[in-house]
Amino acid sequence: MTETNTRDARASGERGSGMEVAVVTGLSGAGRSTAAKCLEDLGWFVVDNLPPELISTMVELGAQARGAITKVAVVMDVRSRAFTDDLASVIKDLDARGYKPRVLFLEATDAVLVRRFEQVRRGHPLQGDGRLVDGITAERALLAPLREEADLTLDTSALSVHDLRAKIEDAFGTESSTRTRVTVLSFGYKYGLPMDSDLVMDVRFLPNPFWIPELRDQSGLDGDVRNYVLGQEGAEEFLEQYHELLRLVGAGYKREGKRYLTLAVGCTGGKHRSVAISEELAKRLSKEDGMAVKVVHRDLGRE
C-alpha cells in the first residue's frame, strides 16, 4: 500500500472563499466510486465525470450558494480525452481563484485491476480492440503526470472497501461528519412499525401510565410520567444493557461504513413509555464519542 502527499500548501487544509474543493481521480477500477460515496456521506457535494472545463463553473456556482454548499468534490476519469492537460489547467485556475483544490489519486496494481474488471465483466475504457492490460497500461501512462501532482495517492490493491472508506474519512472528514447519526424514534404499535427502523425496542413490558388517572393526559416528556416509567422494576437494568448493546452495534456500524442508525422505541400509543425511554436513552447515547443523536416522537399528539 502506498500513500504519498505532495503540494503541502493544498494539503494543509487552507481554503479560499470558504469553499473546499477536492478532485478525485485515478485508474479505472481503483475505487473512485467508493471514494465518491464516502465523500457524499461526509457531507461533500459530489459531481461524477464532469468535463474538466466545467469544474471551475461548478465550483463558482457552489460558492454562490450562500453557504448551502461548502464542499465540492469532482470525480474525474479518462473519458475526457484531453484529460490530463485540461485538468492541470483547471487546478491552476482554481488555485489562482483561492480555492486550492486537493487532488486524490487512486491506483492499484495491474493484477488487482485485471481481477476487478473480470469480476464485473466489463472492459476498460481505453481498451479498444486490444487486451484489458493494454487499456490499463495506456491509462497509467496518460495519468502519470497528474499522479505526480496529487496531494494524496492511495494504492487500493490491498484495501477492502471499509479500509478505503477509513482512509477517505481520515483525509477529508471532520469530527462531526464521521459521527454515526443516531435517530431515536418513539412510536405507538397501534399506528404501525416505522418503515425506516434499523432496530426496534419494545417497552410494553413496563406498566402503562395510561391507567394512572393523574398521568393519562400527560406524556413521557412530563416529569411525573418520566419518573413513573423510569422508576419501574427492570427499567434501569433494561436501559443499561440496551445502552451497552447499542455501543457495540454503533461501533460495528462505523467499521462497516454505515453512518445512519434509526432506533425505534415502541409502546402501545407512543405517548408515555416510548417517549420517556427514548428521551433517556438518547441522553445516554449523546455522551458517547462518535455519535450524533436526535429524538423524534412520531406519534405523540395523535391520540
C-alpha atoms as a printed R data frame, in Angstrom:
    type eleno elety resid chain resno       x      y       z
1   ATOM     1    CA   MET     A     1   0.000  0.000   0.000
2   ATOM     2    CA   THR     A     2   1.315  3.410  -0.959
3   ATOM     3    CA   GLU     A     3   0.272  6.756   0.440
4   ATOM     4    CA   THR     A     4   2.022  9.926  -0.663
5   ATOM     5    CA   ASN     A     5   1.394 13.604  -0.059
6   ATOM     6    CA   THR     A     6   2.674 16.463  -2.222
7   ATOM     7    CA   ARG     A     7   1.683 20.105  -2.695
8   ATOM     8    CA   ASP     A     8   1.750 20.695   1.070
9   ATOM     9    CA   ALA     A     9   0.024 24.067   0.807
10  ATOM    10    CA   ARG     A    10  -3.139 22.428  -0.504
11  ATOM    11    CA   ALA     A    11  -2.974 19.516   1.910
12  ATOM    12    CA   SER     A    12  -2.719 21.880   4.855
13  ATOM    13    CA   GLY     A    13  -6.455 22.441   4.789
14  ATOM    14    CA   GLU     A    14  -6.403 26.146   3.915
15  ATOM    15    CA   ARG     A    15  -9.324 27.048   1.642
16  ATOM    16    CA   GLY     A    16 -10.222 30.175  -0.263
17  ATOM    17    CA   SER     A    17 -13.606 31.839  -0.187
18  ATOM    18    CA   GLY     A    18 -14.911 29.408   2.431
19  ATOM    19    CA   MET     A    19 -15.236 26.649  -0.189
20  ATOM    20    CA   GLU     A    20 -13.410 23.322  -0.006
21  ATOM    21    CA   VAL     A    21 -12.692 21.671  -3.341
22  ATOM    22    CA   ALA     A    22 -11.479 18.135  -3.995
23  ATOM    23    CA   VAL     A    23 -10.734 16.341  -7.241
24  ATOM    24    CA   VAL     A    24 -10.934 12.546  -7.156
25  ATOM    25    CA   THR     A    25  -9.235 10.743  -9.993
26  ATOM    26    CA   GLY     A    26  -7.008  7.771 -10.741
27  ATOM    27    CA   LEU     A    27  -7.058  4.454 -12.522
28  ATOM    28    CA   SER     A    28 -10.318  2.851 -13.576
29  ATOM    29    CA   GLY     A    29 -11.208  0.119 -11.086
30  ATOM    30    CA   ALA     A    30  -9.117  1.621  -8.292
31  ATOM    31    CA   GLY     A    31 -12.079  2.747  -6.184
32  ATOM    32    CA   ARG     A    32 -13.320  6.111  -7.420
33  ATOM    33    CA   SER     A    33 -16.979  5.162  -6.936
34  ATOM    34    CA   THR     A    34 -16.328  4.099  -3.345
35  ATOM    35    CA   ALA     A    35 -14.467  7.339  -2.694
36  ATOM    36    CA   ALA     A    36 -17.348  9.345  -4.149
37  ATOM    37    CA   LYS     A    37 -19.937  7.618  -1.954
38  ATOM    38    CA   CYS     A    38 -17.785  8.137   1.110
39  ATOM    39    CA   LEU     A    39 -17.362 11.849   0.376
40  ATOM    40    CA   GLU     A    40 -21.136 12.175  -0.019
41  ATOM    41    CA   ASP     A    41 -21.582 10.590   3.404
42  ATOM    42    CA   LEU     A    42 -19.100 13.122   4.771
43  ATOM    43    CA   GLY     A    43 -21.243 15.993   3.516
44  ATOM    44    CA   TRP     A    44 -19.473 16.808   0.240
45  ATOM    45    CA   PHE     A    45 -21.410 17.802  -2.870
46  ATOM    46    CA   VAL     A    46 -20.108 15.227  -5.353
47  ATOM    47    CA   VAL     A    47 -20.228 15.527  -9.134
48  ATOM    48    CA   ASP     A    48 -19.163 12.496 -11.170
49  ATOM    49    CA   ASN     A    49 -17.432 12.673 -14.566
50  ATOM    50    CA   LEU     A    50 -17.750 16.402 -15.035
51  ATOM    51    CA   PRO     A    51 -15.770 17.658 -18.078
52  ATOM    52    CA   PRO     A    52 -12.629 19.442 -16.867
53  ATOM    53    CA   GLU     A    53 -13.589 22.750 -18.479
54  ATOM    54    CA   LEU     A    54 -16.779 22.857 -16.364
55  ATOM    55    CA   ILE     A    55 -15.109 22.301 -12.985
56  ATOM    56    CA   SER     A    56 -14.423 25.996 -12.341
57  ATOM    57    CA   THR     A    57 -18.017 26.831 -13.254
58  ATOM    58    CA   MET     A    58 -19.303 24.170 -10.854
59  ATOM    59    CA   VAL     A    59 -17.148 25.483  -8.022
60  ATOM    60    CA   GLU     A    60 -18.231 29.063  -8.664
61  ATOM    61    CA   LEU     A    61 -21.882 28.017  -8.581
62  ATOM    62    CA   GLY     A    62 -21.265 26.290  -5.259
63  ATOM    63    CA   ALA     A    63 -19.557 29.380  -3.877
64  ATOM    64    CA   GLN     A    64 -22.638 31.427  -4.800
65  ATOM    65    CA   ALA     A    65 -24.991 29.081  -2.924
66  ATOM    66    CA   ARG     A    66 -24.849 31.285   0.199
67  ATOM    67    CA   GLY     A    67 -23.443 28.601   2.458
68  ATOM    68    CA   ALA     A    68 -25.704 25.785   1.219
69  ATOM    69    CA   ILE     A    69 -22.680 24.151  -0.423
70  ATOM    70    CA   THR     A    70 -19.312 24.436   1.295
71  ATOM    71    CA   LYS     A    71 -17.553 21.300  -0.019
72  ATOM    72    CA   VAL     A    72 -17.426 20.290  -3.675
73  ATOM    73    CA   ALA     A    73 -15.769 17.091  -4.902
74  ATOM    74    CA   VAL     A    74 -15.403 16.321  -8.600
75  ATOM    75    CA   VAL     A    75 -14.775 12.732  -9.721
76  ATOM    76    CA   MET     A    76 -12.825 12.539 -12.993
77  ATOM    77    CA   ASP     A    77 -11.853  9.714 -15.327
78  ATOM    78    CA   VAL     A    78 -10.257  9.236 -18.742
79  ATOM    79    CA   ARG     A    79 -13.471  9.507 -20.731
80  ATOM    80    CA   SER     A    80 -12.379 13.080 -21.381
81  ATOM    81    CA   ARG     A    81  -9.645 12.553 -23.968
82  ATOM    82    CA   ALA     A    82  -7.749 15.772 -23.202
83  ATOM    83    CA   PHE     A    83  -7.999 14.768 -19.556
84  ATOM    84    CA   THR     A    84  -4.567 15.465 -18.082
85  ATOM    85    CA   ASP     A    85  -3.829 18.802 -19.727
86  ATOM    86    CA   ASP     A    86  -7.337 20.136 -19.149
87  ATOM    87    CA   LEU     A    87  -7.412 19.116 -15.512
88  ATOM    88    CA   ALA     A    88  -3.948 20.521 -14.826
89  ATOM    89    CA   SER     A    89  -5.024 23.894 -16.178
90  ATOM    90    CA   VAL     A    90  -8.249 23.817 -14.152
91  ATOM    91    CA   ILE     A    91  -6.314 23.101 -10.953
92  ATOM    92    CA   LYS     A    92  -4.058 26.064 -11.670
93  ATOM    93    CA   ASP     A    93  -7.098 28.225 -12.340
94  ATOM    94    CA   LEU     A    94  -8.756 27.175  -9.078
95  ATOM    95    CA   ASP     A    95  -5.501 27.847  -7.240
96  ATOM    96    CA   ALA     A    96  -5.434 31.349  -8.692
97  ATOM    97    CA   ARG     A    97  -9.011 31.917  -7.538
98  ATOM    98    CA   GLY     A    98  -8.067 30.934  -3.981
99  ATOM    99    CA   TYR     A    99  -9.883 27.595  -3.783
100 ATOM   100    CA   LYS     A   100  -6.704 25.469  -3.563
101 ATOM   101    CA   PRO     A   101  -8.201 22.094  -4.553
102 ATOM   102    CA   ARG     A   102  -6.951 18.857  -3.101
103 ATOM   103    CA   VAL     A   103  -6.364 16.067  -5.605
104 ATOM   104    CA   LEU     A   104  -6.884 12.466  -4.558
105 ATOM   105    CA   PHE     A   105  -5.343  9.892  -6.905
106 ATOM   106    CA   LEU     A   106  -6.365  6.227  -6.610
107 ATOM   107    CA   GLU     A   107  -4.338  3.411  -8.097
108 ATOM   108    CA   ALA     A   108  -3.781 -0.345  -7.837
109 ATOM   109    CA   THR     A   109  -1.510 -2.983  -9.327
110 ATOM   110    CA   ASP     A   110  -2.221 -4.336 -12.801
111 ATOM   111    CA   ALA     A   111  -3.053 -7.782 -11.406
112 ATOM   112    CA   VAL     A   112  -5.628 -6.369  -8.998
113 ATOM   113    CA   LEU     A   113  -7.207 -4.141 -11.650
114 ATOM   114    CA   VAL     A   114  -7.492 -7.057 -14.083
115 ATOM   115    CA   ARG     A   115  -9.185 -9.170 -11.407
116 ATOM   116    CA   ARG     A   116 -11.643 -6.385 -10.559
117 ATOM   117    CA   PHE     A   117 -12.595 -5.845 -14.205
118 ATOM   118    CA   GLU     A   118 -13.046 -9.572 -14.724
119 ATOM   119    CA   GLN     A   119 -15.283 -9.808 -11.664
120 ATOM   120    CA   VAL     A   120 -17.701 -7.219 -13.047
121 ATOM   121    CA   ARG     A   121 -17.250 -8.432 -16.657
122 ATOM   122    CA   ARG     A   122 -16.541 -5.001 -18.054
123 ATOM   123    CA   GLY     A   123 -13.983 -3.724 -20.491
124 ATOM   124    CA   HIS     A   124 -11.505 -0.955 -19.804
125 ATOM   125    CA   PRO     A   125 -12.468  2.483 -21.233
126 ATOM   126    CA   LEU     A   126  -9.131  2.686 -23.111
127 ATOM   127    CA   GLN     A   127  -9.002 -0.962 -24.129
128 ATOM   128    CA   GLY     A   128 -10.454 -0.527 -27.601
129 ATOM   129    CA   ASP     A   129  -9.795 -3.627 -29.705
130 ATOM   130    CA   GLY     A   130  -6.841 -4.619 -27.538
131 ATOM   131    CA   ARG     A   131  -6.488 -6.574 -24.326
132 ATOM   132    CA   LEU     A   132  -7.566 -5.437 -20.887
133 ATOM   133    CA   VAL     A   133  -3.951 -4.941 -19.819
134 ATOM   134    CA   ASP     A   134  -3.390 -2.678 -22.831
135 ATOM   135    CA   GLY     A   135  -6.097 -0.329 -21.600
136 ATOM   136    CA   ILE     A   136  -4.656 -0.301 -18.078
137 ATOM   137    CA   THR     A   137  -1.164  0.443 -19.400
138 ATOM   138    CA   ALA     A   138  -2.426  3.274 -21.590
139 ATOM   139    CA   GLU     A   139  -4.371  4.821 -18.741
140 ATOM   140    CA   ARG     A   140  -1.457  4.573 -16.329
141 ATOM   141    CA   ALA     A   141   0.792  6.385 -18.811
142 ATOM   142    CA   LEU     A   142  -1.816  9.053 -19.531
143 ATOM   143    CA   LEU     A   143  -2.332  9.835 -15.863
144 ATOM   144    CA   ALA     A   144   1.315  9.659 -14.774
145 ATOM   145    CA   PRO     A   145   1.857 13.465 -14.790
146 ATOM   146    CA   LEU     A   146  -1.318 14.000 -12.779
147 ATOM   147    CA   ARG     A   147  -0.274 11.370 -10.256
148 ATOM   148    CA   GLU     A   148   2.910 13.312  -9.604
149 ATOM   149    CA   GLU     A   149   0.890 16.425  -8.778
150 ATOM   150    CA   ALA     A   150  -1.662 14.734  -6.488
151 ATOM   151    CA   ASP     A   151  -1.961 15.740  -2.844
152 ATOM   152    CA   LEU     A   152  -2.806 12.217  -1.748
153 ATOM   153    CA   THR     A   153  -2.110  8.985  -3.631
154 ATOM   154    CA   LEU     A   154  -3.703  5.782  -2.374
155 ATOM   155    CA   ASP     A   155  -2.819  2.323  -3.610
156 ATOM   156    CA   THR     A   156  -6.017  0.331  -3.049
157 ATOM   157    CA   SER     A   157  -4.570 -3.060  -4.058
158 ATOM   158    CA   ALA     A   158  -4.657 -4.435  -0.525
159 ATOM   159    CA   LEU     A   159  -7.500 -2.285   0.809
160 ATOM   160    CA   SER     A   160 -11.003 -3.523   1.470
161 ATOM   161    CA   VAL     A   161 -13.926 -1.189   0.825
162 ATOM   162    CA   HIS     A   162 -14.048 -0.432   4.557
163 ATOM   163    CA   ASP     A   163 -10.303  0.261   4.666
164 ATOM   164    CA   LEU     A   164 -10.600  2.689   1.760
165 ATOM   165    CA   ARG     A   165 -13.519  4.464   3.411
166 ATOM   166    CA   ALA     A   166 -11.430  4.859   6.565
167 ATOM   167    CA   LYS     A   167  -8.606  6.444   4.544
168 ATOM   168    CA   ILE     A   168 -11.013  8.872   2.877
169 ATOM   169    CA   GLU     A   169 -12.565  9.790   6.221
170 ATOM   170    CA   ASP     A   170  -9.141 10.468   7.716
171 ATOM   171    CA   ALA     A   171  -8.180 12.712   4.805
172 ATOM   172    CA   PHE     A   172 -11.443 14.549   4.110
173 ATOM   173    CA   GLY     A   173 -13.705 14.108   7.109
174 ATOM   174    CA   THR     A   174 -14.225 16.202  10.203
175 ATOM   175    CA   GLU     A   175 -15.079 15.060  13.697
176 ATOM   176    CA   SER     A   176 -18.751 15.871  13.179
177 ATOM   177    CA   SER     A   177 -19.022 14.343   9.692
178 ATOM   178    CA   THR     A   178 -17.594 10.993  10.777
179 ATOM   179    CA   ARG     A   179 -20.024 10.525  13.644
180 ATOM   180    CA   THR     A   180 -22.721  7.888  13.477
181 ATOM   181    CA   ARG     A   181 -26.018  9.755  13.223
182 ATOM   182    CA   VAL     A   182 -28.499  8.081  15.553
183 ATOM   183    CA   THR     A   183 -32.210  8.830  15.464
184 ATOM   184    CA   VAL     A   184 -34.151  7.570  18.473
185 ATOM   185    CA   LEU     A   185 -37.734  7.333  17.254
186 ATOM   186    CA   SER     A   186 -40.640  6.763  19.631
187 ATOM   187    CA   PHE     A   187 -43.811  5.271  18.155
188 ATOM   188    CA   GLY     A   188 -47.080  3.564  19.001
189 ATOM   189    CA   TYR     A   189 -47.627 -0.014  17.864
190 ATOM   190    CA   LYS     A   190 -51.273  0.715  17.135
191 ATOM   191    CA   TYR     A   191 -50.108  3.091  14.397
192 ATOM   192    CA   GLY     A   192 -47.721  0.569  12.832
193 ATOM   193    CA   LEU     A   193 -43.980 -0.068  12.835
194 ATOM   194    CA   PRO     A   194 -41.719  2.663  11.405
195 ATOM   195    CA   MET     A   195 -40.614  1.566   7.940
196 ATOM   196    CA   ASP     A   196 -37.109  3.014   8.261
197 ATOM   197    CA   SER     A   197 -36.163  1.478  11.607
198 ATOM   198    CA   ASP     A   198 -32.898 -0.455  11.876
199 ATOM   199    CA   LEU     A   199 -33.601 -1.718  15.393
200 ATOM   200    CA   VAL     A   200 -36.891 -1.941  17.279
201 ATOM   201    CA   MET     A   201 -37.174 -1.772  21.052
202 ATOM   202    CA   ASP     A   202 -40.479 -2.871  22.618
203 ATOM   203    CA   VAL     A   203 -41.090 -1.236  26.011
204 ATOM   204    CA   ARG     A   204 -44.614 -2.556  26.536
205 ATOM   205    CA   PHE     A   205 -43.224 -4.780  29.294
206 ATOM   206    CA   LEU     A   206 -43.320 -1.700  31.535
207 ATOM   207    CA   PRO     A   207 -46.591 -0.692  33.285
208 ATOM   208    CA   ASN     A   208 -48.641  1.712  31.213
209 ATOM   209    CA   PRO     A   209 -49.124  5.201  32.758
210 ATOM   210    CA   PHE     A   210 -52.340  5.439  30.753
211 ATOM   211    CA   TRP     A   211 -54.076  3.526  33.561
212 ATOM   212    CA   ILE     A   212 -52.996  6.077  36.171
213 ATOM   213    CA   PRO     A   213 -55.690  8.803  36.063
214 ATOM   214    CA   GLU     A   214 -53.391 11.661  37.010
215 ATOM   215    CA   LEU     A   215 -50.816 10.604  34.346
216 ATOM   216    CA   ARG     A   216 -53.163  9.716  31.483
217 ATOM   217    CA   ASP     A   217 -53.295 13.180  29.923
218 ATOM   218    CA   GLN     A   218 -49.578 13.808  30.344
219 ATOM   219    CA   SER     A   219 -46.809 12.450  28.086
220 ATOM   220    CA   GLY     A   220 -43.358 10.963  28.515
221 ATOM   221    CA   LEU     A   221 -41.972 14.479  28.237
222 ATOM   222    CA   ASP     A   222 -43.537 15.393  31.575
223 ATOM   223    CA   GLY     A   223 -41.588 14.797  34.751
224 ATOM   224    CA   ASP     A   224 -44.278 12.793  36.535
225 ATOM   225    CA   VAL     A   225 -44.607 10.315  33.670
226 ATOM   226    CA   ARG     A   226 -40.855 10.104  33.178
227 ATOM   227    CA   ASN     A   227 -40.279  9.372  36.853
228 ATOM   228    CA   TYR     A   228 -43.035  6.787  36.863
229 ATOM   229    CA   VAL     A   229 -41.689  4.947  33.805
230 ATOM   230    CA   LEU     A   230 -38.012  5.062  34.759
231 ATOM   231    CA   GLY     A   231 -38.811  4.068  38.342
232 ATOM   232    CA   GLN     A   232 -40.428  0.767  37.358
233 ATOM   233    CA   GLU     A   233 -38.740 -2.527  38.166
234 ATOM   234    CA   GLY     A   234 -36.426 -3.542  35.335
235 ATOM   235    CA   ALA     A   235 -36.396 -0.139  33.614
236 ATOM   236    CA   GLU     A   236 -32.900  0.890  34.716
237 ATOM   237    CA   GLU     A   237 -31.414 -2.546  34.035
238 ATOM   238    CA   PHE     A   238 -33.034 -2.563  30.600
239 ATOM   239    CA   LEU     A   239 -31.620  0.875  29.772
240 ATOM   240    CA   GLU     A   240 -28.130 -0.041  30.935
241 ATOM   241    CA   GLN     A   241 -27.978 -3.273  28.962
242 ATOM   242    CA   TYR     A   242 -29.541 -1.821  25.832
243 ATOM   243    CA   HIS     A   243 -27.180  1.135  26.025
244 ATOM   244    CA   GLU     A   244 -24.225 -1.239  26.093
245 ATOM   245    CA   LEU     A   245 -25.678 -3.194  23.182
246 ATOM   246    CA   LEU     A   246 -26.028 -0.013  21.128
247 ATOM   247    CA   ARG     A   247 -22.426  0.903  21.843
248 ATOM   248    CA   LEU     A   248 -21.357 -2.405  20.299
249 ATOM   249    CA   VAL     A   249 -23.741 -2.052  17.376
250 ATOM   250    CA   GLY     A   250 -22.678  1.542  16.755
251 ATOM   251    CA   ALA     A   251 -19.001  0.585  16.707
252 ATOM   252    CA   GLY     A   252 -19.759 -2.219  14.272
253 ATOM   253    CA   TYR     A   253 -21.775  0.077  12.019
254 ATOM   254    CA   LYS     A   254 -18.890  2.526  11.948
255 ATOM   255    CA   ARG     A   255 -16.433 -0.196  10.955
256 ATOM   256    CA   GLU     A   256 -18.779 -1.229   8.159
257 ATOM   257    CA   GLY     A   257 -19.135  2.341   6.933
258 ATOM   258    CA   LYS     A   258 -22.770  2.747   7.976
259 ATOM   259    CA   ARG     A   259 -23.291  6.270   9.229
260 ATOM   260    CA   TYR     A   260 -27.014  6.298   9.997
261 ATOM   261    CA   LEU     A   261 -28.923  4.314  12.614
262 ATOM   262    CA   THR     A   262 -32.621  4.589  13.409
263 ATOM   263    CA   LEU     A   263 -33.663  3.049  16.707
264 ATOM   264    CA   ALA     A   264 -37.431  2.714  17.072
265 ATOM   265    CA   VAL     A   265 -38.821  2.558  20.609
266 ATOM   266    CA   GLY     A   266 -42.433  1.446  20.784
267 ATOM   267    CA   CYS     A   267 -45.256  1.267  23.281
268 ATOM   268    CA   THR     A   268 -48.993  0.947  22.712
269 ATOM   269    CA   GLY     A   269 -49.840  4.518  21.760
270 ATOM   270    CA   GLY     A   270 -46.472  6.257  21.500
271 ATOM   271    CA   LYS     A   271 -47.315  8.770  24.210
272 ATOM   272    CA   HIS     A   272 -45.940  7.645  27.575
273 ATOM   273    CA   ARG     A   273 -43.446  4.798  27.892
274 ATOM   274    CA   SER     A   274 -41.767  5.001  24.491
275 ATOM   275    CA   VAL     A   275 -41.356  8.767  24.788
276 ATOM   276    CA   ALA     A   276 -39.803  8.614  28.262
277 ATOM   277    CA   ILE     A   277 -37.468  5.745  27.375
278 ATOM   278    CA   SER     A   278 -36.445  7.414  24.077
279 ATOM   279    CA   GLU     A   279 -35.535 10.643  25.832
280 ATOM   280    CA   GLU     A   280 -33.498  8.853  28.493
281 ATOM   281    CA   LEU     A   281 -31.715  6.575  26.038
282 ATOM   282    CA   ALA     A   282 -30.878  9.487  23.739
283 ATOM   283    CA   LYS     A   283 -29.439 11.397  26.701
284 ATOM   284    CA   ARG     A   284 -27.125  8.496  27.489
285 ATOM   285    CA   LEU     A   285 -26.117  7.907  23.876
286 ATOM   286    CA   SER     A   286 -25.304 11.587  23.344
287 ATOM   287    CA   LYS     A   287 -22.462 11.207  25.833
288 ATOM   288    CA   GLU     A   288 -20.788  8.601  23.615
289 ATOM   289    CA   ASP     A   289 -17.903  9.667  21.394
290 ATOM   290    CA   GLY     A   290 -18.617  9.318  17.710
291 ATOM   291    CA   MET     A   291 -22.413  9.577  17.951
292 ATOM   292    CA   ALA     A   292 -24.704 12.448  16.995
293 ATOM   293    CA   VAL     A   293 -28.137 11.782  18.493
294 ATOM   294    CA   LYS     A   294 -31.555 13.268  17.909
295 ATOM   295    CA   VAL     A   295 -35.006 12.260  19.171
296 ATOM   296    CA   VAL     A   296 -38.200 12.125  17.132
297 ATOM   297    CA   HIS     A   297 -41.620 11.350  18.651
298 ATOM   298    CA   ARG     A   298 -43.603 10.111  15.674
299 ATOM   299    CA   ASP     A   299 -46.998  9.547  17.268
300 ATOM   300    CA   LEU     A   300 -47.030 11.997  20.155
301 ATOM   301    CA   GLY     A   301 -50.235 14.025  19.927
302 ATOM   302    CA   ARG     A   302 -52.079 11.600  17.651
303 ATOM   303    CA   GLU     A   303 -54.308 10.200  20.375
